[in-house]
Amino acid sequence: ITPRRNCLQHELMEALQMLKFSLRYGVSTLNFMAGTSKSDEIQALEGISRDNSTLPDDILTYLTHLMGNMGI
């Protein structure tokens, strides 16, 4: 990294390197709309809803784990 680029944050430098690599090796265009269709959003929301509505098999162990994380 040159001194001029030394002031860039680590995450920004990594993102720029990934962008440079994708442009150099085969990805000629970036599609920022990929995955934003209505059906994609519905699938994502259904997945979140499904994950939130499932209960663990052993409730007592789950509650003990939660209370341990909260410091109770």
mmJSON file of the N, C-alpha and C atoms, coordinates in Angstrom:
{"data_MODEL":{"atom_site":{
"group_PDB":["ATOM","ATOM","ATOM","ATOM","ATOM","ATOM","ATOM","ATOM","ATOM","ATOM","ATOM","ATOM","ATOM","ATOM","ATOM","ATOM","ATOM","ATOM","ATOM","ATOM","ATOM","ATOM","ATOM","ATOM","ATOM","ATOM","ATOM","ATOM","ATOM","ATOM","ATOM","ATOM","ATOM","ATOM","ATOM","ATOM","ATOM","ATOM","ATOM","ATOM","ATOM","ATOM","ATOM","ATOM","ATOM","ATOM","ATOM","ATOM","ATOM","ATOM","ATOM","ATOM","ATOM","ATOM","ATOM","ATOM","ATOM","ATOM","ATOM","ATOM","ATOM","ATOM","ATOM","ATOM","ATOM","ATOM","ATOM","ATOM","ATOM","ATOM","ATOM","ATOM","ATOM","ATOM","ATOM","ATOM","ATOM","ATOM","ATOM","ATOM","ATOM","ATOM","ATOM","ATOM","ATOM","ATOM","ATOM","ATOM","ATOM","ATOM","ATOM","ATOM","ATOM","ATOM","ATOM","ATOM","ATOM","ATOM","ATOM","ATOM","ATOM","ATOM","ATOM","ATOM","ATOM","ATOM","ATOM","ATOM","ATOM","ATOM","ATOM","ATOM","ATOM","ATOM","ATOM","ATOM","ATOM","ATOM","ATOM","ATOM","ATOM","ATOM","ATOM","ATOM","ATOM","ATOM","ATOM","ATOM","ATOM","ATOM","ATOM","ATOM","ATOM","ATOM","ATOM","ATOM","ATOM","ATOM","ATOM","ATOM","ATOM","ATOM","ATOM","ATOM","ATOM","ATOM","ATOM","ATOM","ATOM","ATOM","ATOM","ATOM","ATOM","ATOM","ATOM","ATOM","ATOM","ATOM","ATOM","ATOM","ATOM","ATOM","ATOM","ATOM","ATOM","ATOM","ATOM","ATOM","ATOM","ATOM","ATOM","ATOM","ATOM","ATOM","ATOM","ATOM","ATOM","ATOM","ATOM","ATOM","ATOM","ATOM","ATOM","ATOM","ATOM","ATOM","ATOM","ATOM","ATOM","ATOM","ATOM","ATOM","ATOM","ATOM","ATOM","ATOM","ATOM","ATOM","ATOM","ATOM","ATOM","ATOM","ATOM","ATOM","ATOM","ATOM","ATOM","ATOM","ATOM","ATOM","ATOM","ATOM","ATOM","ATOM","ATOM","ATOM"],
"id":[1,2,3,4,5,6,7,8,9,10,11,12,13,14,15,16,17,18,19,20,21,22,23,24,25,26,27,28,29,30,31,32,33,34,35,36,37,38,39,40,41,42,43,44,45,46,47,48,49,50,51,52,53,54,55,56,57,58,59,60,61,62,63,64,65,66,67,68,69,70,71,72,73,74,75,76,77,78,79,80,81,82,83,84,85,86,87,88,89,90,91,92,93,94,95,96,97,98,99,100,101,102,103,104,105,106,107,108,109,110,111,112,113,114,115,116,117,118,119,120,121,122,123,124,125,126,127,128,129,130,131,132,133,134,135,136,137,138,139,140,141,142,143,144,145,146,147,148,149,150,151,152,153,154,155,156,157,158,159,160,161,162,163,164,165,166,167,168,169,170,171,172,173,174,175,176,177,178,179,180,181,182,183,184,185,186,187,188,189,190,191,192,193,194,195,196,197,198,199,200,201,202,203,204,205,206,207,208,209,210,211,212,213,214,215,216],
"type_symbol":["N","C","C","N","C","C","N","C","C","N","C","C","N","C","C","N","C","C","N","C","C","N","C","C","N","C","C","N","C","C","N","C","C","N","C","C","N","C","C","N","C","C","N","C","C","N","C","C","N","C","C","N","C","C","N","C","C","N","C","C","N","C","C","N","C","C","N","C","C","N","C","C","N","C","C","N","C","C","N","C","C","N","C","C","N","C","C","N","C","C","N","C","C","N","C","C","N","C","C","N","C","C","N","C","C","N","C","C","N","C","C","N","C","C","N","C","C","N","C","C","N","C","C","N","C","C","N","C","C","N","C","C","N","C","C","N","C","C","N","C","C","N","C","C","N","C","C","N","C","C","N","C","C","N","C","C","N","C","C","N","C","C","N","C","C","N","C","C","N","C","C","N","C","C","N","C","C","N","C","C","N","C","C","N","C","C","N","C","C","N","C","C","N","C","C","N","C","C","N","C","C","N","C","C","N","C","C","N","C","C","N","C","C","N","C","C"],
"label_atom_id":["N","CA","C","N","CA","C","N","CA","C","N","CA","C","N","CA","C","N","CA","C","N","CA","C","N","CA","C","N","CA","C","N","CA","C","N","CA","C","N","CA","C","N","CA","C","N","CA","C","N","CA","C","N","CA","C","N","CA","C","N","CA","C","N","CA","C","N","CA","C","N","CA","C","N","CA","C","N","CA","C","N","CA","C","N","CA","C","N","CA","C","N","CA","C","N","CA","C","N","CA","C","N","CA","C","N","CA","C","N","CA","C","N","CA","C","N","CA","C","N","CA","C","N","CA","C","N","CA","C","N","CA","C","N","CA","C","N","CA","C","N","CA","C","N","CA","C","N","CA","C","N","CA","C","N","CA","C","N","CA","C","N","CA","C","N","CA","C","N","CA","C","N","CA","C","N","CA","C","N","CA","C","N","CA","C","N","CA","C","N","CA","C","N","CA","C","N","CA","C","N","CA","C","N","CA","C","N","CA","C","N","CA","C","N","CA","C","N","CA","C","N","CA","C","N","CA","C","N","CA","C","N","CA","C","N","CA","C","N","CA","C","N","CA","C","N","CA","C","N","CA","C"],
"label_alt_id":[null,null,null,null,null,null,null,null,null,null,null,null,null,null,null,null,null,null,null,null,null,null,null,null,null,null,null,null,null,null,null,null,null,null,null,null,null,null,null,null,null,null,null,null,null,null,null,null,null,null,null,null,null,null,null,null,null,null,null,null,null,null,null,null,null,null,null,null,null,null,null,null,null,null,null,null,null,null,null,null,null,null,null,null,null,null,null,null,null,null,null,null,null,null,null,null,null,null,null,null,null,null,null,null,null,null,null,null,null,null,null,null,null,null,null,null,null,null,null,null,null,null,null,null,null,null,null,null,null,null,null,null,null,null,null,null,null,null,null,null,null,null,null,null,null,null,null,null,null,null,null,null,null,null,null,null,null,null,null,null,null,null,null,null,null,null,null,null,null,null,null,null,null,null,null,null,null,null,null,null,null,null,null,null,null,null,null,null,null,null,null,null,null,null,null,null,null,null,null,null,null,null,null,null,null,null,null,null,null,null,null,null,null,null,null,null],
"label_comp_id":["ILE","ILE","ILE","THR","THR","THR","PRO","PRO","PRO","ARG","ARG","ARG","ARG","ARG","ARG","ASN","ASN","ASN","CYS","CYS","CYS","LEU","LEU","LEU","GLN","GLN","GLN","HIS","HIS","HIS","GLU","GLU","GLU","LEU","LEU","LEU","MET","MET","MET","GLU","GLU","GLU","ALA","ALA","ALA","LEU","LEU","LEU","GLN","GLN","GLN","MET","MET","MET","LEU","LEU","LEU","LYS","LYS","LYS","PHE","PHE","PHE","SER","SER","SER","LEU","LEU","LEU","ARG","ARG","ARG","TYR","TYR","TYR","GLY","GLY","GLY","VAL","VAL","VAL","SER","SER","SER","THR","THR","THR","LEU","LEU","LEU","ASN","ASN","ASN","PHE","PHE","PHE","MET","MET","MET","ALA","ALA","ALA","GLY","GLY","GLY","THR","THR","THR","SER","SER","SER","LYS","LYS","LYS","SER","SER","SER","ASP","ASP","ASP","GLU","GLU","GLU","ILE","ILE","ILE","GLN","GLN","GLN","ALA","ALA","ALA","LEU","LEU","LEU","GLU","GLU","GLU","GLY","GLY","GLY","ILE","ILE","ILE","SER","SER","SER","ARG","ARG","ARG","ASP","ASP","ASP","ASN","ASN","ASN","SER","SER","SER","THR","THR","THR","LEU","LEU","LEU","PRO","PRO","PRO","ASP","ASP","ASP","ASP","ASP","ASP","ILE","ILE","ILE","LEU","LEU","LEU","THR","THR","THR","TYR","TYR","TYR","LEU","LEU","LEU","THR","THR","THR","HIS","HIS","HIS","LEU","LEU","LEU","MET","MET","MET","GLY","GLY","GLY","ASN","ASN","ASN","MET","MET","MET","GLY","GLY","GLY","ILE","ILE","ILE"],
"label_asym_id":["A","A","A","A","A","A","A","A","A","A","A","A","A","A","A","A","A","A","A","A","A","A","A","A","A","A","A","A","A","A","A","A","A","A","A","A","A","A","A","A","A","A","A","A","A","A","A","A","A","A","A","A","A","A","A","A","A","A","A","A","A","A","A","A","A","A","A","A","A","A","A","A","A","A","A","A","A","A","A","A","A","A","A","A","A","A","A","A","A","A","A","A","A","A","A","A","A","A","A","A","A","A","A","A","A","A","A","A","A","A","A","A","A","A","A","A","A","A","A","A","A","A","A","A","A","A","A","A","A","A","A","A","A","A","A","A","A","A","A","A","A","A","A","A","A","A","A","A","A","A","A","A","A","A","A","A","A","A","A","A","A","A","A","A","A","A","A","A","A","A","A","A","A","A","A","A","A","A","A","A","A","A","A","A","A","A","A","A","A","A","A","A","A","A","A","A","A","A","A","A","A","A","A","A","A","A","A","A","A","A","A","A","A","A","A","A"],
"label_entity_id":["1","1","1","1","1","1","1","1","1","1","1","1","1","1","1","1","1","1","1","1","1","1","1","1","1","1","1","1","1","1","1","1","1","1","1","1","1","1","1","1","1","1","1","1","1","1","1","1","1","1","1","1","1","1","1","1","1","1","1","1","1","1","1","1","1","1","1","1","1","1","1","1","1","1","1","1","1","1","1","1","1","1","1","1","1","1","1","1","1","1","1","1","1","1","1","1","1","1","1","1","1","1","1","1","1","1","1","1","1","1","1","1","1","1","1","1","1","1","1","1","1","1","1","1","1","1","1","1","1","1","1","1","1","1","1","1","1","1","1","1","1","1","1","1","1","1","1","1","1","1","1","1","1","1","1","1","1","1","1","1","1","1","1","1","1","1","1","1","1","1","1","1","1","1","1","1","1","1","1","1","1","1","1","1","1","1","1","1","1","1","1","1","1","1","1","1","1","1","1","1","1","1","1","1","1","1","1","1","1","1","1","1","1","1","1","1"],
"label_seq_id":[1,1,1,2,2,2,3,3,3,4,4,4,5,5,5,6,6,6,7,7,7,8,8,8,9,9,9,10,10,10,11,11,11,12,12,12,13,13,13,14,14,14,15,15,15,16,16,16,17,17,17,18,18,18,19,19,19,20,20,20,21,21,21,22,22,22,23,23,23,24,24,24,25,25,25,26,26,26,27,27,27,28,28,28,29,29,29,30,30,30,31,31,31,32,32,32,33,33,33,34,34,34,35,35,35,36,36,36,37,37,37,38,38,38,39,39,39,40,40,40,41,41,41,42,42,42,43,43,43,44,44,44,45,45,45,46,46,46,47,47,47,48,48,48,49,49,49,50,50,50,51,51,51,52,52,52,53,53,53,54,54,54,55,55,55,56,56,56,57,57,57,58,58,58,59,59,59,60,60,60,61,61,61,62,62,62,63,63,63,64,64,64,65,65,65,66,66,66,67,67,67,68,68,68,69,69,69,70,70,70,71,71,71,72,72,72],
"pdbx_PDB_ins_code":[null,null,null,null,null,null,null,null,null,null,null,null,null,null,null,null,null,null,null,null,null,null,null,null,null,null,null,null,null,null,null,null,null,null,null,null,null,null,null,null,null,null,null,null,null,null,null,null,null,null,null,null,null,null,null,null,null,null,null,null,null,null,null,null,null,null,null,null,null,null,null,null,null,null,null,null,null,null,null,null,null,null,null,null,null,null,null,null,null,null,null,null,null,null,null,null,null,null,null,null,null,null,null,null,null,null,null,null,null,null,null,null,null,null,null,null,null,null,null,null,null,null,null,null,null,null,null,null,null,null,null,null,null,null,null,null,null,null,null,null,null,null,null,null,null,null,null,null,null,null,null,null,null,null,null,null,null,null,null,null,null,null,null,null,null,null,null,null,null,null,null,null,null,null,null,null,null,null,null,null,null,null,null,null,null,null,null,null,null,null,null,null,null,null,null,null,null,null,null,null,null,null,null,null,null,null,null,null,null,null,null,null,null,null,null,null],
"Cartn_x":[0.852,0.0,0.891,0.593,1.389,1.038,1.93,1.635,0.357,0.054,-1.147,-2.406,-2.346,-3.508,-3.485,-2.488,-2.358,-3.512,-4.143,-5.199,-6.545,-6.649,-7.899,-8.111,-9.344,-9.686,-9.51,-9.256,-9.014,-10.193,-11.433,-12.608,-12.77,-12.505,-12.613,-11.557,-10.337,-9.268,-9.624,-10.169,-10.555,-11.663,-12.645,-13.735,-13.216,-12.29,-11.716,-10.919,-10.185,-9.426,-10.353,-11.467,-12.431,-13.072,-13.392,-13.971,-12.991,-11.737,-10.707,-10.549,-10.519,-10.377,-11.559,-12.785,-13.96,-14.015,-13.564,-13.548,-12.439,-11.33,-10.197,-10.414,-11.079,-11.179,-12.608,-13.178,-14.394,-15.705,-15.828,-17.099,-17.04,-17.68,-17.565,-18.565,-19.681,-20.661,-21.105,-21.423,-21.957,-23.459,-24.183,-25.635,-26.082,-26.357,-26.775,-28.24,-28.95,-30.354,-30.554,-29.498,-29.618,-30.11,-31.122,-31.656,-32.639,-33.081,-34.009,-35.396,-35.668,-37.004,-38.007,-39.269,-40.307,-40.29,-40.109,-40.098,-38.885,-37.731,-36.547,-36.779,-37.407,-37.682,-38.683,-39.699,-40.688,-40.023,-39.145,-38.432,-37.573,-36.894,-36.048,-36.891,-38.022,-38.892,-39.508,-39.892,-40.436,-39.382,-38.14,-37.058,-36.833,-36.867,-36.7,-37.856,-39.07,-40.245,-40.175,-39.748,-39.637,-38.581,-37.462,-36.399,-36.841,-37.607,-38.05,-39.154,-39.889,-41.017,-40.649,-39.434,-39.048,-38.604,-38.974,-38.597,-37.507,-36.609,-35.576,-36.186,-35.496,-35.99,-35.983,-34.966,-34.836,-34.987,-36.192,-36.505,-35.673,-35.491,-34.753,-33.305,-32.666,-31.291,-31.238,-32.209,-32.274,-32.436,-33.348,-33.558,-32.323,-31.678,-30.45,-29.379,-29.272,-28.309,-28.627,-29.903,-30.298,-30.005,-30.347,-30.102,-28.611,-27.821,-26.374,-25.803,-26.332,-25.862,-26.267,-27.382,-27.844,-27.243,-26.497,-25.865,-26.8,-27.841,-28.817,-28.424],
"Cartn_y":[-1.177,0.0,1.23,2.13,3.351,4.295,5.226,6.181,6.979,7.22,7.978,7.215,5.886,5.062,4.593,4.984,4.567,5.038,6.139,6.695,5.992,5.088,4.368,3.325,3.185,2.166,0.778,-0.203,-1.57,-2.118,-1.893,-2.423,-1.797,-0.496,0.181,-0.325,-0.523,-1.036,-2.429,-3.272,-4.618,-4.568,-3.699,-3.566,-3.081,-2.139,-1.645,-2.729,-3.54,-4.623,-5.668,-5.972,-6.927,-6.379,-5.104,-4.475,-4.509,-4.175,-4.199,-5.61,-6.615,-7.997,-8.416,-8.085,-8.497,-7.817,-6.585,-5.894,-6.418,-6.812,-7.289,-8.708,-9.556,-10.971,-11.4,-10.905,-11.484,-10.802,-10.113,-9.464,-8.078,-7.938,-6.669,-5.632,-6.09,-5.141,-5.583,-4.641,-4.928,-4.724,-5.667,-5.578,-5.338,-4.087,-3.754,-4.089,-4.481,-4.837,-6.34,-7.121,-8.573,-8.888,-9.722,-10.12,-9.141,-8.152,-7.168,-7.262,-8.349,-8.493,-8.777,-8.604,-8.811,-10.251,-11.214,-12.619,-12.924,-12.315,-12.511,-11.957,-10.796,-10.197,-11.029,-11.563,-12.409,-13.67,-14.285,-15.477,-15.167,-14.046,-13.668,-13.453,-12.758,-12.513,-13.803,-14.71,-15.995,-16.803,-16.734,-17.442,-16.902,-15.576,-14.961,-15.356,-15.311,-15.672,-17.131,-18.002,-19.429,-19.657,-18.959,-19.107,-18.61,-17.531,-16.962,-17.775,-18.569,-19.299,-20.712,-21.156,-22.503,-22.496,-23.54,-23.679,-24.734,-24.551,-25.563,-26.837,-27.956,-29.236,-29.284,-28.733,-28.773,-27.354,-27.031,-25.678,-25.29,-26.212,-25.88,-25.506,-26.25,-25.928,-24.575,-24.309,-23.035,-21.868,-22.009,-20.945,-20.743,-21.837,-21.735,-20.985,-21.286,-20.601,-19.107,-18.774,-17.36,-16.62,-17.23,-16.574,-16.433,-17.396,-17.294,-16.152,-15.937,-14.836,-13.48,-13.438,-12.176,-11.932,-12.899,-12.73,-12.96,-13.717,-13.998,-15.279],
"Cartn_z":[0.0,0.0,0.0,-0.882,-0.975,0.171,0.506,1.59,1.341,0.073,-0.25,0.155,0.038,0.367,1.818,2.559,3.948,4.817,4.45,5.291,5.09,4.11,3.881,4.967,5.387,6.37,5.758,6.607,6.153,5.343,5.818,5.133,3.752,3.644,2.36,1.397,1.878,1.025,0.52,1.381,0.967,-0.08,0.111,-0.852,-2.197,-2.183,-3.438,-4.153,-3.401,-4.018,-4.624,-3.946,-4.49,-5.759,-5.762,-6.94,-8.103,-7.831,-8.871,-9.443,-8.583,-9.029,-9.894,-9.457,-10.223,-11.582,-11.658,-12.947,-13.851,-13.269,-14.047,-14.578,-13.803,-14.154,-14.437,-15.499,-16.031,-15.723,-14.649,-14.353,-14.97,-16.124,-16.836,-16.334,-15.789,-15.268,-13.881,-13.068,-11.745,-11.781,-11.215,-11.189,-9.752,-9.429,-8.078,-7.835,-8.872,-8.725,-8.55,-8.636,-8.478,-7.07,-6.996,-5.697,-5.096,-5.877,-5.326,-5.943,-6.654,-7.227,-6.116,-6.421,-5.417,-4.911,-5.817,-5.392,-4.512,-4.803,-3.958,-2.555,-2.478,-1.172,-0.384,-1.066,-0.392,0.145,-0.661,-0.205,1.017,1.008,2.141,3.394,3.253,4.404,4.926,4.014,4.448,5.191,4.738,5.421,6.815,6.963,8.282,9.189,8.646,9.428,9.865,8.969,9.275,10.355,10.257,11.247,12.62,12.645,13.92,14.576,13.803,14.372,14.805,14.567,14.979,16.434,17.133,18.534,18.658,19.593,19.802,20.398,20.2,20.708,22.23,22.848,24.301,24.851,25.3,25.756,26.979,27.927,29.15,28.848,27.959,27.583,26.884,26.037,25.321,26.301,27.267,28.252,29.119,29.505,30.291,29.509,28.229,27.361,27.272,27.082,26.995,28.288,29.415,30.705,30.97,30.534,30.693,29.88,28.672,27.822,28.384,29.121,29.69,31.064,31.588,32.887,34.055,33.831,34.903,35.61],
"occupancy":[1.0,1.0,1.0,1.0,1.0,1.0,1.0,1.0,1.0,1.0,1.0,1.0,1.0,1.0,1.0,1.0,1.0,1.0,1.0,1.0,1.0,1.0,1.0,1.0,1.0,1.0,1.0,1.0,1.0,1.0,1.0,1.0,1.0,1.0,1.0,1.0,1.0,1.0,1.0,1.0,1.0,1.0,1.0,1.0,1.0,1.0,1.0,1.0,1.0,1.0,1.0,1.0,1.0,1.0,1.0,1.0,1.0,1.0,1.0,1.0,1.0,1.0,1.0,1.0,1.0,1.0,1.0,1.0,1.0,1.0,1.0,1.0,1.0,1.0,1.0,1.0,1.0,1.0,1.0,1.0,1.0,1.0,1.0,1.0,1.0,1.0,1.0,1.0,1.0,1.0,1.0,1.0,1.0,1.0,1.0,1.0,1.0,1.0,1.0,1.0,1.0,1.0,1.0,1.0,1.0,1.0,1.0,1.0,1.0,1.0,1.0,1.0,1.0,1.0,1.0,1.0,1.0,1.0,1.0,1.0,1.0,1.0,1.0,1.0,1.0,1.0,1.0,1.0,1.0,1.0,1.0,1.0,1.0,1.0,1.0,1.0,1.0,1.0,1.0,1.0,1.0,1.0,1.0,1.0,1.0,1.0,1.0,1.0,1.0,1.0,1.0,1.0,1.0,1.0,1.0,1.0,1.0,1.0,1.0,1.0,1.0,1.0,1.0,1.0,1.0,1.0,1.0,1.0,1.0,1.0,1.0,1.0,1.0,1.0,1.0,1.0,1.0,1.0,1.0,1.0,1.0,1.0,1.0,1.0,1.0,1.0,1.0,1.0,1.0,1.0,1.0,1.0,1.0,1.0,1.0,1.0,1.0,1.0,1.0,1.0,1.0,1.0,1.0,1.0,1.0,1.0,1.0,1.0,1.0,1.0,1.0,1.0,1.0,1.0,1.0,1.0],
"B_iso_or_equiv":[0.0,0.0,0.0,0.0,0.0,0.0,0.0,0.0,0.0,0.0,0.0,0.0,0.0,0.0,0.0,0.0,0.0,0.0,0.0,0.0,0.0,0.0,0.0,0.0,0.0,0.0,0.0,0.0,0.0,0.0,0.0,0.0,0.0,0.0,0.0,0.0,0.0,0.0,0.0,0.0,0.0,0.0,0.0,0.0,0.0,0.0,0.0,0.0,0.0,0.0,0.0,0.0,0.0,0.0,0.0,0.0,0.0,0.0,0.0,0.0,0.0,0.0,0.0,0.0,0.0,0.0,0.0,0.0,0.0,0.0,0.0,0.0,0.0,0.0,0.0,0.0,0.0,0.0,0.0,0.0,0.0,0.0,0.0,0.0,0.0,0.0,0.0,0.0,0.0,0.0,0.0,0.0,0.0,0.0,0.0,0.0,0.0,0.0,0.0,0.0,0.0,0.0,0.0,0.0,0.0,0.0,0.0,0.0,0.0,0.0,0.0,0.0,0.0,0.0,0.0,0.0,0.0,0.0,0.0,0.0,0.0,0.0,0.0,0.0,0.0,0.0,0.0,0.0,0.0,0.0,0.0,0.0,0.0,0.0,0.0,0.0,0.0,0.0,0.0,0.0,0.0,0.0,0.0,0.0,0.0,0.0,0.0,0.0,0.0,0.0,0.0,0.0,0.0,0.0,0.0,0.0,0.0,0.0,0.0,0.0,0.0,0.0,0.0,0.0,0.0,0.0,0.0,0.0,0.0,0.0,0.0,0.0,0.0,0.0,0.0,0.0,0.0,0.0,0.0,0.0,0.0,0.0,0.0,0.0,0.0,0.0,0.0,0.0,0.0,0.0,0.0,0.0,0.0,0.0,0.0,0.0,0.0,0.0,0.0,0.0,0.0,0.0,0.0,0.0,0.0,0.0,0.0,0.0,0.0,0.0,0.0,0.0,0.0,0.0,0.0,0.0],
"pdbx_formal_charge":[null,null,null,null,null,null,null,null,null,null,null,null,null,null,null,null,null,null,null,null,null,null,null,null,null,null,null,null,null,null,null,null,null,null,null,null,null,null,null,null,null,null,null,null,null,null,null,null,null,null,null,null,null,null,null,null,null,null,null,null,null,null,null,null,null,null,null,null,null,null,null,null,null,null,null,null,null,null,null,null,null,null,null,null,null,null,null,null,null,null,null,null,null,null,null,null,null,null,null,null,null,null,null,null,null,null,null,null,null,null,null,null,null,null,null,null,null,null,null,null,null,null,null,null,null,null,null,null,null,null,null,null,null,null,null,null,null,null,null,null,null,null,null,null,null,null,null,null,null,null,null,null,null,null,null,null,null,null,null,null,null,null,null,null,null,null,null,null,null,null,null,null,null,null,null,null,null,null,null,null,null,null,null,null,null,null,null,null,null,null,null,null,null,null,null,null,null,null,null,null,null,null,null,null,null,null,null,null,null,null,null,null,null,null,null,null],
"auth_seq_id":[1,1,1,2,2,2,3,3,3,4,4,4,5,5,5,6,6,6,7,7,7,8,8,8,9,9,9,10,10,10,11,11,11,12,12,12,13,13,13,14,14,14,15,15,15,16,16,16,17,17,17,18,18,18,19,19,19,20,20,20,21,21,21,22,22,22,23,23,23,24,24,24,25,25,25,26,26,26,27,27,27,28,28,28,29,29,29,30,30,30,31,31,31,32,32,32,33,33,33,34,34,34,35,35,35,36,36,36,37,37,37,38,38,38,39,39,39,40,40,40,41,41,41,42,42,42,43,43,43,44,44,44,45,45,45,46,46,46,47,47,47,48,48,48,49,49,49,50,50,50,51,51,51,52,52,52,53,53,53,54,54,54,55,55,55,56,56,56,57,57,57,58,58,58,59,59,59,60,60,60,61,61,61,62,62,62,63,63,63,64,64,64,65,65,65,66,66,66,67,67,67,68,68,68,69,69,69,70,70,70,71,71,71,72,72,72],
"auth_comp_id":["ILE","ILE","ILE","THR","THR","THR","PRO","PRO","PRO","ARG","ARG","ARG","ARG","ARG","ARG","ASN","ASN","ASN","CYS","CYS","CYS","LEU","LEU","LEU","GLN","GLN","GLN","HIS","HIS","HIS","GLU","GLU","GLU","LEU","LEU","LEU","MET","MET","MET","GLU","GLU","GLU","ALA","ALA","ALA","LEU","LEU","LEU","GLN","GLN","GLN","MET","MET","MET","LEU","LEU","LEU","LYS","LYS","LYS","PHE","PHE","PHE","SER","SER","SER","LEU","LEU","LEU","ARG","ARG","ARG","TYR","TYR","TYR","GLY","GLY","GLY","VAL","VAL","VAL","SER","SER","SER","THR","THR","THR","LEU","LEU","LEU","ASN","ASN","ASN","PHE","PHE","PHE","MET","MET","MET","ALA","ALA","ALA","GLY","GLY","GLY","THR","THR","THR","SER","SER","SER","LYS","LYS","LYS","SER","SER","SER","ASP","ASP","ASP","GLU","GLU","GLU","ILE","ILE","ILE","GLN","GLN","GLN","ALA","ALA","ALA","LEU","LEU","LEU","GLU","GLU","GLU","GLY","GLY","GLY","ILE","ILE","ILE","SER","SER","SER","ARG","ARG","ARG","ASP","ASP","ASP","ASN","ASN","ASN","SER","SER","SER","THR","THR","THR","LEU","LEU","LEU","PRO","PRO","PRO","ASP","ASP","ASP","ASP","ASP","ASP","ILE","ILE","ILE","LEU","LEU","LEU","THR","THR","THR","TYR","TYR","TYR","LEU","LEU","LEU","THR","THR","THR","HIS","HIS","HIS","LEU","LEU","LEU","MET","MET","MET","GLY","GLY","GLY","ASN","ASN","ASN","MET","MET","MET","GLY","GLY","GLY","ILE","ILE","ILE"],
"auth_asym_id":["A","A","A","A","A","A","A","A","A","A","A","A","A","A","A","A","A","A","A","A","A","A","A","A","A","A","A","A","A","A","A","A","A","A","A","A","A","A","A","A","A","A","A","A","A","A","A","A","A","A","A","A","A","A","A","A","A","A","A","A","A","A","A","A","A","A","A","A","A","A","A","A","A","A","A","A","A","A","A","A","A","A","A","A","A","A","A","A","A","A","A","A","A","A","A","A","A","A","A","A","A","A","A","A","A","A","A","A","A","A","A","A","A","A","A","A","A","A","A","A","A","A","A","A","A","A","A","A","A","A","A","A","A","A","A","A","A","A","A","A","A","A","A","A","A","A","A","A","A","A","A","A","A","A","A","A","A","A","A","A","A","A","A","A","A","A","A","A","A","A","A","A","A","A","A","A","A","A","A","A","A","A","A","A","A","A","A","A","A","A","A","A","A","A","A","A","A","A","A","A","A","A","A","A","A","A","A","A","A","A","A","A","A","A","A","A"],
"auth_atom_id":["N","CA","C","N","CA","C","N","CA","C","N","CA","C","N","CA","C","N","CA","C","N","CA","C","N","CA","C","N","CA","C","N","CA","C","N","CA","C","N","CA","C","N","CA","C","N","CA","C","N","CA","C","N","CA","C","N","CA","C","N","CA","C","N","CA","C","N","CA","C","N","CA","C","N","CA","C","N","CA","C","N","CA","C","N","CA","C","N","CA","C","N","CA","C","N","CA","C","N","CA","C","N","CA","C","N","CA","C","N","CA","C","N","CA","C","N","CA","C","N","CA","C","N","CA","C","N","CA","C","N","CA","C","N","CA","C","N","CA","C","N","CA","C","N","CA","C","N","CA","C","N","CA","C","N","CA","C","N","CA","C","N","CA","C","N","CA","C","N","CA","C","N","CA","C","N","CA","C","N","CA","C","N","CA","C","N","CA","C","N","CA","C","N","CA","C","N","CA","C","N","CA","C","N","CA","C","N","CA","C","N","CA","C","N","CA","C","N","CA","C","N","CA","C","N","CA","C","N","CA","C","N","CA","C","N","CA","C","N","CA","C","N","CA","C","N","CA","C","N","CA","C"],
"pdbx_PDB_model_num":[1,1,1,1,1,1,1,1,1,1,1,1,1,1,1,1,1,1,1,1,1,1,1,1,1,1,1,1,1,1,1,1,1,1,1,1,1,1,1,1,1,1,1,1,1,1,1,1,1,1,1,1,1,1,1,1,1,1,1,1,1,1,1,1,1,1,1,1,1,1,1,1,1,1,1,1,1,1,1,1,1,1,1,1,1,1,1,1,1,1,1,1,1,1,1,1,1,1,1,1,1,1,1,1,1,1,1,1,1,1,1,1,1,1,1,1,1,1,1,1,1,1,1,1,1,1,1,1,1,1,1,1,1,1,1,1,1,1,1,1,1,1,1,1,1,1,1,1,1,1,1,1,1,1,1,1,1,1,1,1,1,1,1,1,1,1,1,1,1,1,1,1,1,1,1,1,1,1,1,1,1,1,1,1,1,1,1,1,1,1,1,1,1,1,1,1,1,1,1,1,1,1,1,1,1,1,1,1,1,1,1,1,1,1,1,1]
}}}
